[in-house]
Amino acid sequence: MELVTVFRTFRDAEAQVVRSRLDAAGIPATIRNEKSNLAGSAGIAGIEFLVDVPEVNAADARSLIDAPKDNPQ
């Protein structure tokens, strides 16, 4: 199964929120570099957190991420 990065951030908390939204929508998601967060939700300078989903779910994931947060799909 090929994974695709659908979201990038330097803030762990933001990556966690995106992953939670995807999981709630039934889209399996993982965060790469989440174990690198030694400084709490602020993250470590230069560490980027990548939210990955299976390639077959990438379009749906991007649509969900781009949707207004106060208008759940």
C-alpha positions as CSV (number, residue, x, y, z in Angstrom):
1,M,0.0,0.0,0.0
2,E,1.5,3.3,-1.1
3,L,1.2,6.2,1.3
4,V,0.8,9.8,0.3
5,T,1.5,12.9,2.3
6,V,-1.6,15.1,2.5
7,F,-0.6,17.6,5.2
8,R,2.6,19.1,6.5
9,T,3.2,21.2,9.6
10,F,5.9,22.1,12.1
11,R,3.4,21.8,15.0
12,D,2.6,18.4,16.4
13,A,-0.7,19.4,17.8
14,E,-1.9,20.6,14.4
15,A,-0.9,17.3,12.9
16,Q,-2.7,15.4,15.6
17,V,-5.9,17.4,14.9
18,V,-5.7,16.6,11.2
19,R,-5.1,12.9,11.9
20,S,-8.0,12.8,14.3
21,R,-10.3,14.4,11.7
22,L,-9.3,11.9,9.1
23,D,-9.6,9.0,11.4
24,A,-13.1,10.1,12.4
25,A,-14.0,10.2,8.7
26,G,-12.9,6.6,8.3
27,I,-9.6,7.6,6.5
28,P,-6.6,5.8,8.1
29,A,-3.8,8.3,8.7
30,T,-0.4,8.2,10.3
31,I,2.0,11.0,11.3
32,R,5.6,10.7,10.4
33,N,8.1,12.2,12.8
34,E,5.6,12.3,15.7
35,K,8.2,10.5,17.8
36,S,10.6,13.4,17.3
37,N,8.5,15.7,19.4
38,L,10.6,16.1,22.5
39,A,9.6,19.7,23.2
40,G,5.8,19.3,23.7
41,S,3.3,20.6,21.1
42,A,5.6,23.4,20.1
43,G,7.8,20.8,18.3
44,I,11.5,21.0,17.7
45,A,12.8,23.7,15.3
46,G,13.1,22.2,11.8
47,I,11.1,19.0,12.5
48,E,8.2,18.7,10.1
49,F,5.3,16.5,10.9
50,L,3.8,14.7,7.8
51,V,0.3,13.3,7.8
52,D,0.1,10.3,5.4
53,V,-2.8,8.4,4.1
54,P,-3.2,5.4,1.7
55,E,-3.0,6.7,-1.9
56,V,-6.6,5.5,-2.6
57,N,-7.8,7.9,0.2
58,A,-5.7,10.9,-0.7
59,A,-8.3,12.9,-2.7
60,D,-10.9,12.4,0.0
61,A,-8.4,13.3,2.7
62,R,-7.4,16.5,1.0
63,S,-11.0,17.5,0.5
64,L,-11.7,17.0,4.2
65,I,-8.6,18.9,5.2
66,D,-9.5,21.8,2.9
67,A,-13.1,21.9,4.1
68,P,-14.0,24.6,6.7
69,K,-13.7,23.2,10.2
70,D,-17.1,24.6,11.2
71,N,-18.8,22.8,8.3
72,P,-18.1,19.1,8.8
73,Q,-18.7,16.8,5.8
